[in-house]
Amino acid sequence: MDDKLFRPFIGVDSETDRFPVGQVRERWSVEALAEVDAERFAAEEHFRGWIMESGNTLLDAVVAALVTSTFTDPNSK
């Protein structure tokens, strides 16, 4: 599969990896989280359309590849 299909996801991950997630958030102050969350919400809004379109393009490519691929069930006897 063409690795270009994954570039939007890699790019957005790179642009948003500074936002605290999971247990790291517990170490941030409420004020700092409010500020960074506002930036994260803006980034999510900015990238949403592109990522949705990219996800559909990737899904279409996977479905197209399935039609021509062969599958061997490793559990068959």
C-alpha positions as CSV (number, residue, x, y, z in Angstrom):
1,M,0.0,0.0,0.0
2,D,1.2,3.5,-0.8
3,D,2.8,5.1,2.2
4,K,1.5,8.5,1.0
5,L,-1.9,7.4,2.3
6,F,-0.5,7.6,5.9
7,R,1.3,10.9,5.6
8,P,-1.7,13.1,6.7
9,F,-1.9,11.0,10.0
10,I,1.8,11.3,10.6
11,G,1.7,15.0,9.9
12,V,-1.2,15.7,12.3
13,D,0.4,13.5,14.9
14,S,3.5,15.5,14.6
15,E,1.6,18.8,14.8
16,T,-0.4,17.7,17.9
17,D,2.0,15.6,19.9
18,R,2.7,18.4,22.3
19,F,-0.8,18.3,23.8
20,P,-0.9,16.4,27.1
21,V,-2.9,13.2,27.2
22,G,-3.6,10.4,29.7
23,Q,-1.9,10.5,33.0
24,V,0.3,13.4,32.0
25,R,-2.7,15.7,32.2
26,E,-3.0,15.0,35.9
27,R,0.4,16.8,36.4
28,W,-0.8,20.0,34.7
29,S,-2.5,22.9,36.4
30,V,-6.2,23.6,35.6
31,E,-5.2,27.0,34.0
32,A,-2.5,25.5,31.8
33,L,-4.8,22.8,30.7
34,A,-7.5,25.3,29.8
35,E,-5.0,27.2,27.6
36,V,-3.6,24.2,25.9
37,D,-7.0,22.5,25.4
38,A,-8.2,25.7,23.6
39,E,-5.2,25.3,21.2
40,R,-6.0,21.5,20.9
41,F,-9.6,22.2,20.0
42,A,-8.5,24.7,17.4
43,A,-6.1,22.2,15.9
44,E,-8.8,19.5,15.9
45,E,-11.1,21.8,14.0
46,H,-8.4,22.8,11.6
47,F,-7.4,19.2,10.7
48,R,-10.8,17.5,11.0
49,G,-11.9,17.7,7.3
50,W,-8.5,16.7,6.0
51,I,-8.2,13.8,8.3
52,M,-11.8,12.6,7.6
53,E,-11.1,12.8,3.8
54,S,-7.7,11.0,4.3
55,G,-9.4,8.3,6.4
56,N,-11.9,7.7,3.6
57,T,-9.1,7.6,1.0
58,L,-7.2,5.1,3.1
59,L,-10.3,2.9,3.7
60,D,-11.0,3.0,-0.1
61,A,-7.4,1.8,-0.8
62,V,-7.7,-1.0,1.7
63,V,-11.0,-2.2,0.3
64,A,-9.6,-2.1,-3.2
65,A,-6.5,-4.0,-2.1
66,L,-8.7,-6.7,-0.5
67,V,-10.3,-7.4,-3.8
68,T,-7.0,-8.4,-5.4
69,S,-5.3,-9.9,-2.3
70,T,-5.2,-13.5,-1.3
71,F,-5.9,-14.6,2.2
72,T,-4.7,-17.8,3.8
73,D,-6.4,-18.6,7.0
74,P,-3.6,-19.6,9.4
75,N,-6.1,-21.7,11.4
76,S,-7.4,-23.8,8.6
77,K,-6.4,-27.4,8.4
